């Protein structure tokens, strides 16, 4: 094999049309569910439910539409690290924020 | 990097042109992470302000039309599908099919922007724009909500426009065979960008249009609040 990393070896394993259409139907269904669920009063779980459904949709887009599923491991590690730091930032933000709130009381 | 001549045969290309498609895609992903930071910062702002102004965010979001939001979500998801299909088509060496899918993607992006235009115009005709008298009469939290709404959906809309231009350039490349079955990494990178824009919308949609659609009883509408400006009855929300 040569040193070039071209798509010739990669596109043989590319997805067919079918899986994309399935994922698209899944995404539309999830959108319908998230709209329907928003009409129900779940109290404090409303935001959590919406975000969980959005995360599932993003997972589908990332793995299938953005080809992460057939991509090399390095790409998956990249994405996981990036998302990890976003989550860390959120946790730190809110722990800091709630601390400021408490100290003001 | 020089552009491979049309129909260059594979072995010739590999000898003369240095290509590393994996590195190209990885570079695109790294760029997408910087986009994640850009929007992430705004989501941080949104979450803290929402936490501080729960009631105001709930009331303000009633102004947004869930139907337009859901319709735009469907448009963008479909455009992501056609983008993915255009890559699948070029992988199968179906050039014209790929071009058609790319053109549908751009058309759907345009549809999204047209909807956005009408949505914003409606808000502006109701006097809901920064520094307007109506806006300044609102609760502080509601002003923040609309500020975030304009900035975040505006920046997202800008990304949709950039994506449309990018994909149009790719369509041109495909027609000129610069993008072909053996070399379609440019199309893939444009696709990655388009899908990221889709993912951002997947989160923007519930956060601005949906979360407050629920019949929440714990936050009664504030008494000083004027009736909905489009005349719709908001009491059932």
Interface residues (C-beta under 8 A of the other chain):
Chain A: X2 X4 X5 X6 X7 X8 X10 X11 X14 X15 X16 X17 X20 X21 X23 X24 X27 X28 X31 X34 X35 X38 X39 X40 X41 X42 X43 X46 X47 X50 X51 X53 X54 X57 X58 X61 X62 X64 X65 X66 X67 X71 X72 X74 X75 X78 X79 X82 X86 X89 X90 X93 X94 X97
Chain B: X10 X14 X18 X19 X20 X21 X22 X23 X25 X26 X29 X30 X33 X36 X40 X44 X47 X48 X51 X66 X70 X73 X74 X77 X78 X80 X81 X83 X84 X85 X87 X88 X91 X181 X182 X183 X184 X185 X188 X191 X192 X195 X196 X198 X199 X202 X203 X205 X206 X207 X210 X211 X213 X214 X215 X216 X217 X218
